[in-house]
Amino acid sequence: MKILIIGSDYNWSIERIYKRELLKLGHEVTHVPVQNWHYDFYYKSTMHKALVRLGLTRLQTNIQRRLLAKVKGQYFDLIWVFKGMELTPQTLKTLKKQTTRLINFNPDNPFIFSGKGSGNKNVTKSIH
């Protein structure tokens, strides 16, 4: 099975465990760390944090473009999004054309944001 995992690639991320185990089972796994892209920019400096919070960067647009460019022309049996706060509903619609199954795993409540990492408007807007 050809699987695309979208999420984090930090040492603490659960995505890494799923990727490792899926590879052991013989699946072909591509892992795109969009959450890393976001945090690497955000935590670069206090100025970057302020610019992101004020909506004065093209970070979100750049993440969408970078992800779609990375998987362009590929078809996956499964696209598995972990959390997905960095993805817009339009990006998910585009990705849906490249798979038979697009699933999301987000253990947080999508309607109650208890902290910075628990969700955002992209998660809520992506739920019908």
Salt bridges, closest charged atoms under 4 A:
ASP9 OD1 - ARG16 NH1 3.48
ASP9 OD1 - HIS31 ND1 3.83
GLU21 OE2 - ARG20 NE 2.91
GLU21 OE2 - LYS24 NZ 3.29
ASP108 OD2 - LYS83 NZ 2.71
